[in-house]
Amino acid sequence: MRVTFYTLGCKLNQAETESLAGQFSRSGFQIVSPSDVADIYIANTCTVTHIADRKSRHWLRLARRRNPRALIIATGCYAQRSRQVLAPLADLIVDNEEKEHLLTLIQALSLEERGFGEGPTKQSQVPAVTMRTRSLIKIQDGCHGPCTYCIVPEVRPREYSLPSSQIIEEIKQKVALDYKEVVLTGTKVGTYKDAVLTSSEGLSADLKDLIQRILDVTGIERLRLSSLQPSEVSSKLLALWQDERLCRHFHLALQSGSQTVLQRMKRSYSLDQYQRTMNLIKDTIPEAAITTDIMVGFPGESDEEFEQSYSFCQQAGFANIHVFPFSPRPETTAAMMPKQIKDKVKQERNQRMLELSRSSRCRFCEQFLRQIMPVLWEQETRPGSGIYSGLTSNYIRVFAHCKKSLSNEITPVKLVEFDNQGIRGEIVNENPS
């Protein structure tokens, strides 16, 4: 039977989809592209913004048109929050708690008896599953944070960490499948605790202990973290980056560069804390990329507060800034705050921040021009073009031409020229002669 997945939102959602796809594939299902006709369509939804909600609804309707006889399933955070909205669009609604048991739920439906699997069989010419070079692995889930704008505590309310033994075993399996990079992800990765494993201090093993164990007992060539809070970064944690397998990339969500806006958001840090964390990272790992998220148009954000946020980001030297306008989420505190910002103002501020993001990325990349750096190559930008796209350890997108396939290889590359998409590179011959 043919099954396809459509994933919106965070790296945690992507990790969960990757895990589900593996389960289905091992059980004999054929994983096909979202653009193909399938027997089962699974949308792993996001509800962080109203745009994510809209994209989920659109894809579910599209799946129904593509194969009216298919089984349509909605899971993820939007399915958790608004079952009644998605019920007319999907045959099955599965919340986040039941997501990992989705295969069992589907198998219990006796699909063959219901006539599924007998629909159209025409497939596109695009391979359904392209080779992956990195694997997203979930280590933690759930959040009880007080952030006034965030819906996540409503849709992922149970905080828990996965056993380190399970994580280690999964990474070993990925290495055996020739994955070169693993990304550790979760709702709050920095809060990771293993109740079974203890640290050298006799405490529950934390993120630092987990990373050290992964480096000690697995053969993974690259290990990357998805996101951290400023308070979760310490000199002891950063000392682990002496091992070159740890990627020189830290994503620290800022949300606003205005202290008063941060207070209304009820973020768990001050601008001073954030700046100290950035300084600590840069002093310890000078070539590290620090990326961030910035929200514009939070309720009550004055022109002065926006300029404060813009100025902080301008001086911070971020490698990249993910910019998005405030989207009121039902029943969150921020949705009911006075002085909601007009859409036109949000759009103007969003555009200015996006322009700053582009110039910040350019400045960060340019400091590495003419250097030779290892790149993990993903795949050709277009089949037959001979132009491959990949990432450095510090998250610089690199493009290079090569006559032989570079997919899933790590090679030294000289960074030559910056363009809007990334840096053009030249493959370095590893043979000195």
C-alpha positions as CSV (number, residue, x, y, z in Angstrom):
1,M,0.0,0.0,0.0
2,R,1.2,3.5,-0.8
3,V,1.5,6.0,2.0
4,T,2.7,9.6,1.9
5,F,3.6,12.1,4.6
6,Y,3.2,15.9,4.7
7,T,5.0,17.6,7.5
8,L,4.7,21.2,8.7
9,G,6.5,23.0,11.5
10,C,9.4,22.3,13.8
11,K,12.3,19.9,13.6
12,L,10.6,17.8,16.3
13,N,7.7,17.2,13.9
14,Q,10.1,16.3,11.2
15,A,11.9,13.9,13.5
16,E,8.5,12.2,14.3
17,T,7.6,11.9,10.7
18,E,11.0,10.4,9.9
19,S,10.4,7.8,12.7
20,L,6.9,7.0,11.4
21,A,8.1,6.6,7.8
22,G,10.7,4.1,9.0
23,Q,8.0,2.1,10.8
24,F,5.7,2.1,7.7
25,S,8.5,1.1,5.4
26,R,9.7,-1.8,7.6
27,S,6.1,-3.0,7.7
28,G,5.9,-3.3,3.9
29,F,4.2,0.0,3.0
30,Q,5.6,1.9,0.0
31,I,6.6,5.5,0.9
32,V,5.7,7.8,-2.0
33,S,6.1,11.5,-2.7
34,P,3.4,13.9,-1.4
35,S,2.8,14.8,-5.1
36,D,2.0,11.1,-5.9
37,V,-1.3,9.3,-5.7
38,A,-1.4,7.3,-2.5
39,D,-3.7,5.0,-0.5
40,I,-3.0,6.7,2.8
41,Y,-2.2,10.4,3.2
42,I,-0.8,11.5,6.6
43,A,-0.5,15.2,7.5
44,N,1.7,15.9,10.5
45,T,0.4,19.3,11.3
46,C,1.6,22.5,13.0
47,T,-0.5,25.1,14.8
48,V,2.1,27.7,15.8
49,T,0.6,30.2,13.4
50,H,-2.6,30.7,11.5
51,I,-0.7,30.2,8.3
52,A,0.4,26.7,9.4
53,D,-3.3,25.9,10.2
54,R,-4.3,27.1,6.7
55,K,-1.5,25.0,5.0
56,S,-2.7,21.9,6.8
57,R,-6.3,22.3,5.8
58,H,-5.3,23.0,2.2
59,W,-3.2,19.9,1.9
60,L,-5.9,17.6,3.4
61,R,-8.4,18.9,0.8
62,L,-5.8,18.4,-1.9
63,A,-5.2,14.8,-0.8
64,R,-9.0,14.1,-0.9
65,R,-9.1,15.4,-4.5
66,R,-6.1,13.5,-5.5
67,N,-7.6,10.2,-4.4
68,P,-11.2,10.3,-3.1
69,R,-10.9,6.7,-1.9
70,A,-7.8,7.2,0.1
71,L,-7.5,7.1,3.9
72,I,-6.8,10.7,5.0
73,I,-5.2,11.2,8.5
74,A,-4.4,14.3,10.4
75,T,-2.0,14.2,13.4
76,G,0.3,16.7,15.1
77,C,-0.4,19.9,17.0
78,Y,-3.3,21.3,14.9
79,A,-5.0,17.9,15.2
80,Q,-4.4,18.0,19.0
81,R,-5.9,21.5,19.3
82,S,-8.8,21.5,16.8
83,R,-10.2,18.0,16.1
84,Q,-13.6,19.5,15.3
85,V,-12.1,21.8,12.6
86,L,-10.2,19.0,10.9
87,A,-12.9,16.3,11.3
88,P,-14.6,17.1,8.0
89,L,-11.3,17.0,6.2
90,A,-9.8,13.7,7.5
91,D,-11.0,10.2,8.1
92,L,-8.9,9.8,11.3
93,I,-7.6,12.4,13.8
94,V,-4.7,11.3,15.9
95,D,-3.3,13.4,18.7
96,N,0.3,13.8,19.7
97,E,0.1,11.2,22.4
98,E,-1.1,8.5,20.0
99,K,1.1,9.6,17.0
100,E,3.8,7.1,17.7
101,H,1.2,4.3,17.6
102,L,-0.2,5.4,14.2
103,L,0.9,2.3,12.3
104,T,-0.9,0.1,14.8
105,L,-4.0,2.2,14.6
106,I,-4.0,1.9,10.8
107,Q,-3.3,-1.8,10.7
108,A,-6.3,-2.3,13.0
109,L,-8.6,-0.7,10.4
110,S,-8.4,-3.7,8.1
111,L,-7.8,-1.4,5.1
112,E,-8.0,-4.1,2.4
113,E,-11.5,-5.0,3.5
114,R,-12.5,-1.3,3.2
115,G,-11.3,-1.2,-0.4
116,F,-8.2,0.9,0.2
117,G,-5.2,-0.1,-1.9
118,E,-7.3,-0.6,-5.1
119,G,-7.2,3.0,-6.4
120,P,-5.1,4.6,-9.1
121,T,-1.5,3.4,-9.4
122,K,0.1,6.1,-11.6
123,Q,3.3,7.4,-10.0
124,S,5.4,10.5,-10.8
125,Q,8.9,10.1,-12.2
126,V,10.4,11.7,-9.2
127,P,11.8,9.2,-6.7
128,A,9.5,8.9,-3.6
129,V,12.3,8.9,-1.0
130,T,15.5,10.8,-1.7
131,M,18.6,9.7,0.1
132,R,19.0,11.6,3.4
133,T,22.3,12.7,4.7
134,R,21.1,13.7,8.2
135,S,18.6,12.2,10.5
136,L,16.5,14.1,13.0
137,I,16.3,12.2,16.3
138,K,13.8,13.1,19.0
139,I,15.3,13.2,22.5
140,Q,12.7,15.2,24.4
141,D,9.1,16.4,24.2
142,G,6.7,18.8,25.9
143,C,6.8,22.3,27.4
144,H,5.3,24.0,30.5
145,G,6.8,27.4,29.6
146,P,4.9,30.6,30.5
147,C,5.4,32.3,27.1
148,T,2.3,34.4,26.5
149,Y,2.1,33.9,22.7
150,C,2.8,30.2,22.6
151,I,0.3,27.4,21.9
152,V,2.8,24.6,22.4
153,P,2.1,24.0,26.1
154,E,-1.6,23.3,25.1
155,V,-0.7,20.8,22.4
156,R,2.4,19.2,23.9
157,P,1.7,19.4,27.6
158,R,3.6,16.4,28.9
159,E,7.3,17.0,29.4
160,Y,9.5,13.9,29.2
161,S,12.9,12.8,27.9
162,L,13.7,9.6,26.0
163,P,16.1,7.1,27.6
164,S,19.7,7.7,26.5
165,S,20.0,4.0,25.7
166,Q,17.1,4.3,23.2
167,I,18.7,7.4,21.6
168,I,22.1,5.7,21.4
169,E,20.6,2.6,19.7
170,E,18.7,4.8,17.2
171,I,21.9,6.7,16.3
172,K,23.8,3.4,15.8
173,Q,21.0,2.3,13.4
174,K,21.3,5.5,11.5
175,V,25.1,5.1,11.2
176,A,24.6,1.6,9.9
177,L,22.3,3.1,7.3
178,D,25.1,5.4,6.3
179,Y,23.7,8.6,7.7
180,K,26.5,11.1,8.2
181,E,24.8,13.6,10.5
182,V,22.3,13.4,13.4
183,V,20.3,16.3,14.7
184,L,19.1,16.0,18.3
185,T,15.7,17.7,18.6
186,G,12.8,18.3,21.0
187,T,10.5,21.0,22.3
188,K,13.2,22.0,24.9
189,V,16.3,20.1,24.1
190,G,18.3,21.8,26.9
191,T,16.1,20.4,29.6
192,Y,17.0,16.8,28.7
193,K,17.2,14.5,31.7
194,D,17.7,10.7,31.8
195,A,16.2,9.4,35.0
196,V,18.0,6.0,34.7
197,L,21.5,7.1,33.6
198,T,23.5,9.1,36.1
199,S,26.3,11.6,35.5
200,S,29.8,11.6,37.1
201,E,28.4,13.8,39.8
202,G,25.8,11.2,40.7
203,L,22.9,13.3,39.2
204,S,20.4,12.4,36.5
205,A,22.3,12.6,33.2
206,D,21.6,15.8,31.3
207,L,22.2,17.0,27.7
208,K,25.9,17.4,28.3
209,D,26.2,13.7,29.5
210,L,24.0,12.5,26.6
211,I,26.2,14.3,24.0
212,Q,29.4,12.9,25.6
213,R,28.0,9.4,25.5
214,I,27.0,9.7,21.9
215,L,30.5,10.8,21.0
216,D,32.0,8.0,23.0
217,V,30.0,5.0,21.8
218,T,28.7,5.8,18.3
219,G,30.5,6.3,15.0
220,I,28.4,9.3,13.8
221,E,30.5,11.8,11.8
222,R,28.5,14.9,12.7
223,L,26.3,15.7,15.7
224,R,24.1,18.9,15.7
225,L,21.7,20.4,18.2
226,S,18.4,21.9,17.0
227,S,17.8,24.7,19.5
228,L,18.7,25.9,23.0
229,Q,17.7,28.6,25.5
230,P,20.4,31.0,26.7
231,S,20.2,29.6,30.2
232,E,21.0,26.1,28.9
233,V,24.4,27.1,27.5
234,S,27.3,26.7,29.9
235,S,31.1,26.6,29.6
236,K,31.0,22.9,30.6
237,L,28.6,22.2,27.7
238,L,30.6,24.2,25.2
239,A,33.8,22.4,26.3
240,L,32.4,19.3,24.4
241,W,32.9,21.2,21.1
242,Q,36.6,20.4,21.3
243,D,35.4,17.3,19.4
244,E,35.1,18.4,15.8
245,R,32.2,16.0,15.2
246,L,30.0,18.5,17.1
247,C,28.6,21.0,14.6
248,R,29.6,24.7,15.2
249,H,26.0,25.9,15.0
250,F,23.8,27.2,17.9
251,H,20.2,28.2,17.4
252,L,19.1,30.5,20.2
253,A,15.6,31.8,19.9
254,L,15.5,35.5,20.8
255,Q,11.9,36.5,19.7
256,S,12.6,40.2,20.4
257,G,15.5,42.4,20.9
258,S,13.4,44.7,23.1
259,Q,13.6,44.1,26.9
260,T,10.1,45.4,27.5
261,V,8.6,43.1,24.8
262,L,10.5,40.1,26.2
263,Q,8.9,40.8,29.5
264,R,5.4,40.9,28.0
265,M,6.2,37.7,26.2
266,K,7.3,36.2,29.6
267,R,10.5,34.8,28.1
268,S,12.9,33.2,30.6
269,Y,15.9,35.4,29.9
270,S,16.9,39.1,29.7
271,L,18.7,40.7,26.8
272,D,21.8,40.9,29.1
273,Q,21.6,37.1,29.6
274,Y,21.2,36.5,25.9
275,Q,24.2,38.7,25.1
276,R,26.4,37.0,27.7
277,T,25.5,33.6,26.2
278,M,26.4,34.8,22.7
279,N,29.7,36.2,24.0
280,L,30.5,32.9,25.7
281,I,29.8,30.9,22.5
282,K,31.9,33.3,20.3
283,D,34.8,33.4,22.8
284,T,34.8,29.6,23.1
285,I,34.1,28.7,19.5
286,P,35.0,31.7,17.3
287,E,33.8,30.2,14.0
288,A,30.4,29.2,15.4
289,A,27.2,30.2,13.7
290,I,24.5,31.6,16.0
291,T,21.0,31.7,14.4
292,T,17.8,32.9,15.9
293,D,14.0,33.5,15.6
294,I,12.6,37.0,15.7
295,M,8.9,37.9,16.0
296,V,7.6,41.2,14.8
297,G,4.3,42.9,15.7
298,F,3.8,41.5,19.2
299,P,0.9,43.2,20.9
300,G,1.8,46.6,22.0
301,E,5.2,46.6,20.1
302,S,5.8,50.4,19.6
303,D,7.9,51.9,16.9
304,E,10.6,52.5,19.5
305,E,10.5,48.8,20.7
306,F,10.7,47.5,17.2
307,E,13.8,49.8,16.6
308,Q,15.3,48.4,19.7
309,S,14.8,44.9,18.5
310,Y,16.2,45.8,15.0
311,S,19.2,47.4,16.5
312,F,20.0,44.5,18.8
313,C,19.8,42.0,15.9
314,Q,21.9,44.4,13.7
315,Q,24.7,44.4,16.3
316,A,24.5,40.8,17.3
317,G,26.1,39.4,14.1
318,F,23.7,36.5,13.6
319,A,24.5,34.0,10.9
320,N,20.8,33.9,10.0
321,I,17.5,35.3,11.4
322,H,14.2,33.4,11.0
323,V,11.6,36.3,10.9
324,F,7.9,35.9,11.4
325,P,5.0,38.1,12.3
326,F,3.0,37.6,15.5
327,S,0.0,35.3,14.9
328,P,-2.6,35.3,17.7
329,R,-3.3,31.7,18.9
330,P,-6.7,31.0,20.5
331,E,-6.8,31.2,24.3
332,T,-3.2,32.3,24.7
333,T,-2.6,35.4,26.9
334,A,-1.1,37.4,24.0
335,A,-4.2,36.9,21.8
336,M,-6.3,38.8,24.3
337,M,-3.8,41.6,25.0
338,P,-4.8,45.1,24.0
339,K,-3.0,47.1,21.3
340,Q,-2.9,44.4,18.7
341,I,-0.7,45.5,15.8
342,K,-2.3,46.1,12.4
343,D,-1.3,43.7,9.6
344,K,0.1,46.4,7.4
345,V,2.5,47.4,10.2
346,K,3.5,43.8,10.8
347,Q,4.2,43.4,7.1
348,E,6.4,46.5,7.0
349,R,8.4,45.4,10.1
350,N,8.6,41.8,8.8
351,Q,10.1,43.1,5.5
352,R,12.7,45.2,7.3
353,M,13.8,42.3,9.5
354,L,14.0,40.0,6.4
355,E,16.3,42.5,4.7
356,L,18.5,42.6,7.9
357,S,18.5,38.7,7.9
358,R,19.8,38.7,4.4
359,S,22.6,41.2,5.1
360,S,23.5,39.4,8.3
361,R,23.8,36.1,6.5
362,C,26.0,37.7,3.9
363,R,28.3,39.3,6.5
364,F,28.7,36.0,8.3
365,C,29.4,34.0,5.2
366,E,31.9,36.5,3.8
367,Q,34.3,36.1,6.7
368,F,34.9,32.5,5.6
369,L,35.6,33.2,1.9
370,R,38.8,31.7,0.6
371,Q,38.9,29.2,3.5
372,I,38.7,25.4,3.1
373,M,35.9,23.8,5.1
374,P,34.4,20.3,5.1
375,V,30.9,20.1,3.5
376,L,28.3,17.4,3.9
377,W,26.7,17.2,0.4
378,E,23.0,16.4,0.1
379,Q,22.0,16.0,-3.5
380,E,22.0,17.7,-6.9
381,T,20.0,20.9,-7.1
382,R,18.5,19.6,-10.3
383,P,18.8,16.1,-11.7
384,G,21.6,16.0,-14.2
385,S,22.9,19.5,-13.4
386,G,26.1,18.3,-11.7
387,I,25.6,21.1,-9.1
388,Y,25.5,19.8,-5.6
389,S,24.2,21.5,-2.4
390,G,25.5,20.9,1.1
391,L,26.2,22.4,4.5
392,T,29.3,23.2,6.5
393,S,29.5,22.4,10.2
394,N,28.6,26.0,10.9
395,Y,25.5,25.9,8.7
396,I,26.7,27.7,5.6
397,R,24.9,26.5,2.5
398,V,27.5,25.7,-0.2
399,F,27.1,24.9,-3.9
400,A,29.7,23.2,-6.1
401,H,29.9,21.5,-9.5
402,C,31.3,18.0,-9.7
403,K,31.2,15.4,-12.5
404,K,30.8,12.5,-10.0
405,S,28.1,12.2,-7.4
406,L,28.8,14.0,-4.1
407,S,25.6,12.9,-2.4
408,N,26.1,11.9,1.2
409,E,29.9,12.6,1.1
410,I,31.9,14.9,3.3
411,T,34.7,16.7,1.3
412,P,36.9,19.7,1.8
413,V,35.8,22.7,-0.2
414,K,37.3,26.1,-0.9
415,L,34.6,28.8,-0.3
416,V,34.9,31.1,-3.3
417,E,32.0,33.5,-3.8
418,F,28.8,34.5,-1.9
419,D,25.4,34.8,-3.6
420,N,21.9,35.1,-2.3
421,Q,21.5,31.3,-1.9
422,G,24.8,30.6,-0.1
423,I,28.4,30.3,-1.1
424,R,29.9,28.9,-4.3
425,G,32.6,26.5,-3.6
426,E,35.4,24.5,-5.4
427,I,36.1,20.9,-4.5
428,V,39.6,20.5,-3.1
429,N,41.5,17.5,-4.3
430,E,42.4,15.5,-1.2
431,N,45.4,14.1,-3.0
432,P,48.3,16.6,-2.4
433,S,49.8,15.7,-5.8
